Amino acid sequence: MMAPLAILRRDAPMPLPAGLSTEPCGALLLVRAPDMPGRGVTFGKGRRAVLQRAGHRQAQIESLLPLGPVLAIQAGTRLTPGDLSPSQAELAEWCDRLAGRIQFQLTAAWDGPAPRPPAPAWAALKSCMEERLSHLARDSIELPLGGGDTLVNRILLIDSSDADRLDTLLAEIDARCPDRLRLRLVGPSPAVSFALASLHRVSGTDVCAAAAALGLALPAPPTGAALAALAPLLPERRRQALMQGCSTEHSRLLARVCALTLPSGPVDDVPILAVRREGCAAPVGPRSLPGPSAAPRHHGTGR
């Protein structure tokens, strides 16, 4: 069985890597990959199998790097090209933000026979390394250090054209502490830590209930035309909910649904795209990433 793997632009250069297939969806392509590996590939059991499957899927995603911007899809997500149609505009913006960007995970740790430098020297080395990286990385996600001897553990988003600059920078950093600082670089990869797509469905009944909670009326089942007519009313209703100390969950749901391009007729359920960034509890939008002409970010979560 073929499962969703990633979303590409429709004009992505072909051919696809072996074993993958695509389905057109407007200006996009939905890439599918086999649920199970091909002949000659076997997985172990338990946790080992989970890790092997994750590694196999990551390799499939990385094989798409030469085909332009890649928006990876979370494993286990079930969707069709039709499910993506309402989110075409958002998906196109994601592709714009991901174009020409790749990610690496960089870990730097003290690995010499001598004791780790005193705290001031250690802090200075860390500050120097982060300052150098800040001029190259478009964005970054800080990961747990995992021990006192770890200096940096970070996922870097860089322009693909800057990969050689990253190698040069790390060589210069390594030269400051030869044979004492262990550098580990994993990548390049599509920016899966910054943007990983999934999809969930909201029933028409739940959409109507959210509208009713805000004092708005919708037909049952709701129609795309009626939802479009509600959109201008939502900001004021959201302000009222905040002033009354009410939950904004209903207004958030309606705003998300009204932002979609839905058919004008009855809508039994609404497929809602959710793109997540590592370290962020809530889904993020395309503008969580810097635009093509934006200066590199020094730090941050990009929220």
C-alpha positions as CSV (number, residue, x, y, z in Angstrom):
1,M,0.0,0.0,0.0
2,M,1.2,3.5,-0.9
3,A,1.2,6.1,1.9
4,P,1.6,9.9,1.8
5,L,5.2,11.0,2.1
6,A,5.6,14.6,1.0
7,I,4.2,17.5,-1.0
8,L,6.2,19.0,-3.9
9,R,5.5,21.7,-6.5
10,R,3.9,20.3,-9.6
11,D,6.8,21.6,-11.7
12,A,9.3,19.6,-9.7
13,P,12.0,18.1,-12.0
14,M,11.5,14.5,-12.7
15,P,12.0,11.5,-12.5
16,L,11.0,10.6,-9.0
17,P,13.3,8.3,-7.0
18,A,12.6,4.6,-7.6
19,G,9.5,3.2,-5.8
20,L,7.8,6.5,-5.3
21,S,4.7,7.8,-7.1
22,T,2.8,11.1,-7.4
23,E,-0.7,12.4,-7.7
24,P,-1.5,15.9,-9.0
25,C,-3.2,18.4,-6.8
26,G,-3.6,21.7,-8.5
27,A,-0.2,23.4,-8.5
28,L,1.2,20.7,-6.2
29,L,2.1,17.0,-6.2
30,L,1.3,14.5,-3.5
31,V,4.2,12.0,-3.2
32,R,3.4,8.5,-2.0
33,A,5.8,5.8,-0.9
34,P,5.3,2.1,-0.1
35,D,4.1,1.5,3.5
36,M,6.5,-1.4,3.6
37,P,10.1,-1.6,2.4
38,G,11.0,-3.4,-0.8
39,R,12.6,-6.8,-1.2
40,G,15.8,-7.3,0.7
41,V,14.9,-4.8,3.4
42,T,13.8,-6.2,6.7
43,F,13.1,-4.6,10.1
44,G,13.7,-6.0,13.6
45,K,11.2,-6.0,16.4
46,G,10.0,-3.6,19.0
47,R,11.8,-0.3,19.4
48,R,14.4,-1.4,16.9
49,A,11.8,-1.8,14.3
50,V,10.3,1.7,15.0
51,L,13.8,3.3,14.6
52,Q,14.5,1.4,11.4
53,R,11.2,2.4,9.9
54,A,11.8,6.0,10.8
55,G,15.2,5.9,9.3
56,H,13.8,4.3,6.1
57,R,11.2,7.0,5.8
58,Q,13.7,9.7,6.4
59,A,15.9,8.4,3.7
60,Q,12.9,8.4,1.3
61,I,12.2,12.1,2.2
62,E,15.9,13.0,1.7
63,S,15.8,11.4,-1.7
64,L,13.4,14.2,-2.8
65,L,15.9,17.0,-2.1
66,P,16.9,17.4,-5.8
67,L,13.2,18.0,-6.7
68,G,12.8,21.4,-5.1
69,P,11.0,22.4,-1.9
70,V,9.8,19.5,0.1
71,L,7.0,19.6,2.7
72,A,7.2,16.3,4.5
73,I,4.1,14.6,5.8
74,Q,3.9,13.0,9.2
75,A,4.0,9.2,9.2
76,G,0.6,7.6,9.6
77,T,-1.3,10.5,8.0
78,R,-4.0,9.4,5.6
79,L,-5.1,11.9,2.9
80,T,-5.9,12.3,-0.7
81,P,-5.2,15.1,-3.2
82,G,-8.8,16.3,-2.6
83,D,-8.0,16.8,1.1
84,L,-5.2,19.2,0.1
85,S,-7.3,21.3,-2.3
86,P,-8.8,23.6,0.4
87,S,-5.3,24.4,1.6
88,Q,-3.7,25.1,-1.8
89,A,-2.8,28.7,-1.0
90,E,-1.2,27.8,2.4
91,L,0.7,24.9,0.8
92,A,2.0,27.1,-2.0
93,E,3.3,29.6,0.6
94,W,5.0,26.8,2.5
95,C,6.7,25.7,-0.7
96,D,7.9,29.3,-1.2
97,R,9.3,29.5,2.3
98,L,11.0,26.1,2.1
99,A,12.5,26.6,-1.4
100,G,16.3,26.5,-1.4
101,R,16.5,25.6,2.3
102,I,17.9,22.5,4.0
103,Q,18.5,21.5,7.6
104,F,21.4,20.1,9.5
105,Q,21.6,18.9,13.1
106,L,24.9,20.1,14.7
107,T,26.2,18.7,18.0
108,A,29.4,20.0,19.5
109,A,30.8,18.3,22.7
110,W,34.0,18.3,24.6
111,D,35.8,15.0,23.9
112,G,39.4,15.6,24.9
113,P,41.5,13.7,27.5
114,A,42.0,17.0,29.4
115,P,39.2,18.3,31.6
116,R,36.7,20.7,30.1
117,P,37.8,24.3,30.1
118,P,36.8,26.5,33.1
119,A,33.3,28.0,33.0
120,P,34.4,31.4,31.6
121,A,36.4,29.9,28.8
122,W,33.6,27.4,28.1
123,A,31.0,30.2,28.0
124,A,33.3,32.2,25.6
125,L,33.7,29.2,23.3
126,K,29.9,28.6,23.2
127,S,29.2,32.3,22.6
128,C,31.8,32.4,19.8
129,M,30.3,29.3,18.1
130,E,26.7,30.6,18.4
131,E,27.7,34.0,17.1
132,R,29.4,32.5,14.0
133,L,26.4,30.2,13.3
134,S,24.0,33.1,13.7
135,H,25.4,34.7,10.6
136,L,24.7,31.6,8.5
137,A,21.6,30.0,9.8
138,R,18.2,31.3,8.6
139,D,16.6,29.8,11.6
140,S,17.4,27.3,14.3
141,I,15.9,25.0,16.9
142,E,17.8,24.5,20.1
143,L,17.7,20.9,21.4
144,P,18.4,19.6,24.9
145,L,22.2,19.5,25.5
146,G,22.1,16.1,27.1
147,G,25.1,16.6,29.3
148,G,27.5,19.1,30.8
149,D,30.1,18.3,28.1
150,T,27.8,19.3,25.3
151,L,28.4,22.8,24.0
152,V,25.8,23.0,21.2
153,N,22.9,20.8,20.1
154,R,20.9,22.6,17.5
155,I,19.0,22.1,14.2
156,L,20.0,24.7,11.6
157,L,18.0,25.9,8.7
158,I,20.3,27.2,6.0
159,D,20.2,28.1,2.3
160,S,21.3,25.1,0.3
161,S,23.9,27.3,-1.4
162,D,25.6,27.9,2.0
163,A,26.4,24.2,2.7
164,D,30.1,24.8,1.8
165,R,30.2,27.8,4.1
166,L,28.9,25.7,6.9
167,D,31.7,23.2,6.3
168,T,34.3,26.0,6.3
169,L,32.9,27.5,9.5
170,L,32.9,24.2,11.3
171,A,36.5,23.6,10.2
172,E,37.5,26.9,11.7
173,I,35.7,26.2,15.0
174,D,37.4,22.7,15.1
175,A,40.8,24.4,14.6
176,R,40.3,26.3,17.8
177,C,40.2,23.1,19.9
178,P,41.9,20.4,17.8
179,D,41.4,16.9,19.1
180,R,39.3,18.2,21.9
181,L,36.0,19.3,20.4
182,R,33.9,16.6,18.8
183,L,31.6,18.0,16.0
184,R,28.8,15.9,14.6
185,L,26.8,17.1,11.6
186,V,23.7,15.2,10.4
187,G,22.2,16.2,7.1
188,P,21.4,17.7,4.7
189,S,17.7,17.0,4.9
190,P,14.5,18.7,3.9
191,A,13.4,21.0,6.7
192,V,11.3,18.4,8.5
193,S,12.0,19.8,12.0
194,F,10.7,23.2,10.9
195,A,7.7,22.0,8.9
196,L,6.0,18.6,9.2
197,A,2.5,18.3,7.8
198,S,-0.5,16.3,9.0
199,L,-4.2,16.4,8.5
200,H,-7.3,16.1,10.6
201,R,-11.0,16.3,9.9
202,V,-13.6,18.4,11.6
203,S,-17.2,17.4,11.2
204,G,-19.8,19.8,9.9
205,T,-21.6,19.3,13.2
206,D,-18.6,20.6,15.2
207,V,-18.2,23.6,12.8
208,C,-21.9,24.5,13.4
209,A,-21.4,24.1,17.2
210,A,-18.4,26.4,17.1
211,A,-20.4,29.0,15.2
212,A,-23.4,28.7,17.6
213,A,-21.1,29.2,20.6
214,L,-20.1,32.6,19.1
215,G,-23.7,33.5,18.4
216,L,-23.4,32.9,14.7
217,A,-25.8,30.7,12.6
218,L,-24.9,28.2,10.0
219,P,-27.1,25.7,8.0
220,A,-26.7,22.1,8.9
221,P,-24.7,20.8,7.2
222,P,-22.7,24.0,6.8
223,T,-22.0,25.3,3.3
224,G,-18.8,26.8,1.9
225,A,-20.8,29.9,0.9
226,A,-22.2,30.4,4.4
227,L,-18.7,29.9,5.9
228,A,-17.2,32.5,3.6
229,A,-20.0,34.9,4.7
230,L,-19.0,34.4,8.3
231,A,-15.4,35.3,7.9
232,P,-15.7,39.1,8.2
233,L,-17.6,38.7,11.5
234,L,-15.0,36.5,13.2
235,P,-12.6,39.2,14.5
236,E,-15.3,41.1,16.4
237,R,-16.7,37.8,17.9
238,R,-13.2,36.8,18.9
239,R,-12.7,40.1,20.7
240,Q,-16.0,39.7,22.5
241,A,-15.1,36.2,23.6
242,L,-11.8,37.5,25.0
243,M,-13.5,40.4,26.8
244,Q,-15.9,37.9,28.4
245,G,-13.1,35.6,29.5
246,C,-14.4,32.9,27.2
247,S,-12.3,30.3,25.5
248,T,-11.1,31.3,22.0
249,E,-11.1,27.7,20.8
250,H,-14.3,28.2,18.8
251,S,-13.1,31.3,17.1
252,R,-9.8,29.7,16.3
253,L,-11.6,26.7,14.7
254,L,-13.9,28.9,12.7
255,A,-11.1,31.2,11.5
256,R,-9.1,28.1,10.4
257,V,-12.1,26.7,8.5
258,C,-13.1,30.0,6.9
259,A,-9.5,30.5,5.6
260,L,-9.9,27.4,3.5
261,T,-11.0,27.4,-0.1
262,L,-14.1,25.2,0.2
263,P,-16.8,24.4,-2.4
264,S,-19.9,26.6,-2.1
265,G,-22.2,23.7,-1.4
266,P,-22.7,21.5,1.7
267,V,-19.6,20.4,3.6
268,D,-20.0,17.2,5.7
269,D,-16.5,17.4,7.1
270,V,-13.5,19.8,6.7
271,P,-10.0,18.5,6.1
272,I,-7.7,20.8,8.0
273,L,-3.9,20.9,7.4
274,A,-1.7,21.2,10.4
275,V,2.0,21.9,10.0
276,R,4.1,21.5,13.1
277,R,7.6,22.7,14.2
278,E,9.7,20.7,16.6
279,G,9.4,22.3,20.1
280,C,6.1,24.1,19.4
281,A,2.9,22.6,20.9
282,A,0.6,24.3,18.4
283,P,0.6,24.2,14.6
284,V,2.5,26.9,12.8
285,G,2.0,28.8,9.6
286,P,4.3,29.5,6.7
287,R,5.4,32.7,8.2
288,S,7.0,30.9,11.1
289,L,9.9,30.6,8.6
290,P,11.9,33.7,7.4
291,G,11.0,34.8,3.9
292,P,13.4,34.3,0.9
293,S,15.0,37.8,1.4
294,A,15.0,37.8,5.2
295,A,18.2,38.1,7.2
296,P,19.4,35.1,9.2
297,R,17.8,34.8,12.6
298,H,20.2,34.8,15.5
299,H,18.2,32.5,17.7
300,G,14.6,31.6,18.5
301,T,11.8,29.2,17.9
302,G,10.2,31.0,15.0
303,R,6.9,31.0,16.6
